[in-house]
């Protein structure tokens, strides 16, 4: 089970979520503001953060960005609206996943478990893989660029490990949604595209002209050949 920090200003929603997640076996800490959430992150060191976007004071987007400066803890954002702007902005701020309120407790628990599975080490080859200026160590779950370690979120790392498994092979968005996020999201490609954008910003010399994670128009993405 996981240690979960829930950052939600609505007391009834926060308490209901806390009770439901405790029933699923999780240890739950809560915060009503972004500022308190960031403070509790430092104190509690949770395995995952469930973060509402509409918060008083610093909003969920800024809270997400501040959390990202402190580490790579997985973040599931809560949004009351399903429009593209909120979702894409939240993903670009560093969230790993999103759910639209109201959310069923079992659905949220499934999303939490799916995100946390991405942090588990996967069996890998003994020798790190060299891809130009990029070195991928599957066994150690580490990535280096120009000799410097690259700090990736669990989802960004999982995406890179998946797409680099077979350089040159084209992966559709639906394939990546299933293999990285664990479900199809009814064809929702925003998760993939936002994660690719963040990954490129970290591993590409010129993100607008990527050498490693390349777009194949009309199909999806492929990892550039070594």
Secondary structure, 3 states (H helix, E strand, C coil): CCEEEEECCCHHHHHHHHHHHHHCCCEEEEECCHHHHHHHHHHHCCCEEEEECCCCCCCHHHHHHHHHHHCCCEEEEEECCCCHHHHHHHHHHCCCEEEECCCCHHHHHHHHHHHHHCCCCCCCCCCCEEECCEEEECCCCEEEECCEECCCCHHHHHHHHHHCCCCCCEEEHHHHHHHHHCCCHHHCCHHHHHHHHHHHHHHCCCHHHCCCEEEECCCEEEECCC
